[in-house]
């Protein structure tokens, strides 16, 4: 038996104006992943990318850690 699906509102709070999408999914993680797959690409960082991005001041973030906690640790 398949998991019941609900319709979730996924809001992109980083866009201006804020955009919203209606996504039918089994859970919030699945809804977010569906939207993220349309928006983001994820690959392992190459050495060149690390050098370039760290040199531009982009900090390494740890998944699962709140953003505020990471900023406080700088």
C-alpha positions as CSV (number, residue, x, y, z in Angstrom):
1,X,0.0,0.0,0.0
2,X,1.4,3.4,-0.9
3,X,1.9,6.2,1.7
4,X,-1.0,8.7,1.7
5,X,0.1,12.0,0.0
6,X,-0.8,15.5,1.1
7,X,-0.4,18.8,-0.7
8,X,2.4,21.0,0.8
9,X,3.1,24.7,0.3
10,X,6.8,25.1,-0.3
11,X,7.9,28.7,0.1
12,X,11.1,30.1,-1.2
13,X,11.8,32.8,1.4
14,X,15.1,33.8,-0.3
15,X,13.3,35.0,-3.5
16,X,11.9,38.5,-3.8
17,X,9.0,38.5,-4.0
18,X,8.6,35.3,-2.0
19,X,7.5,32.5,-4.3
20,X,5.3,29.5,-3.3
21,X,4.7,26.1,-5.0
22,X,2.0,23.4,-4.3
23,X,3.6,20.0,-4.1
24,X,1.8,16.7,-3.6
25,X,4.2,14.4,-1.6
26,X,4.3,11.8,1.2
27,X,6.1,14.1,3.6
28,X,7.8,17.5,3.9
29,X,11.2,16.2,3.1
30,X,10.0,14.8,-0.2
31,X,8.2,18.0,-1.1
32,X,11.3,20.1,-0.4
33,X,13.6,17.7,-2.3
34,X,11.3,17.9,-5.3
35,X,11.6,21.7,-5.4
36,X,15.3,21.6,-4.6
37,X,16.0,19.3,-7.5
38,X,14.5,21.9,-9.9
39,X,16.6,24.7,-8.3
40,X,20.0,23.3,-7.1
41,X,22.8,21.1,-8.4
42,X,25.0,19.3,-5.8
43,X,28.4,17.8,-6.5
44,X,31.4,17.0,-4.4
45,X,33.7,20.1,-4.2
46,X,36.8,20.0,-6.3
47,X,40.1,21.4,-5.0
48,X,39.8,24.3,-7.4
49,X,36.3,25.0,-6.3
50,X,37.4,25.0,-2.6
51,X,40.3,27.3,-3.3
52,X,38.1,29.7,-5.3
53,X,35.1,29.8,-2.9
54,X,37.1,29.9,0.3
55,X,39.1,32.7,-1.2
56,X,35.9,34.6,-1.9
57,X,35.0,34.4,1.8
58,X,32.4,31.6,1.5
59,X,32.4,29.5,4.7
60,X,32.0,25.8,5.0
61,X,28.6,24.9,6.6
62,X,27.8,21.7,8.4
63,X,24.5,20.1,7.5
64,X,22.2,19.6,10.4
65,X,23.7,22.5,12.4
66,X,21.5,25.7,12.7
67,X,22.8,28.6,10.7
68,X,23.0,30.8,13.8
69,X,25.2,28.3,15.6
70,X,27.6,28.1,12.6
71,X,27.9,31.9,12.4
72,X,28.6,32.1,16.2
73,X,31.4,29.6,15.8
74,X,33.3,31.8,13.4
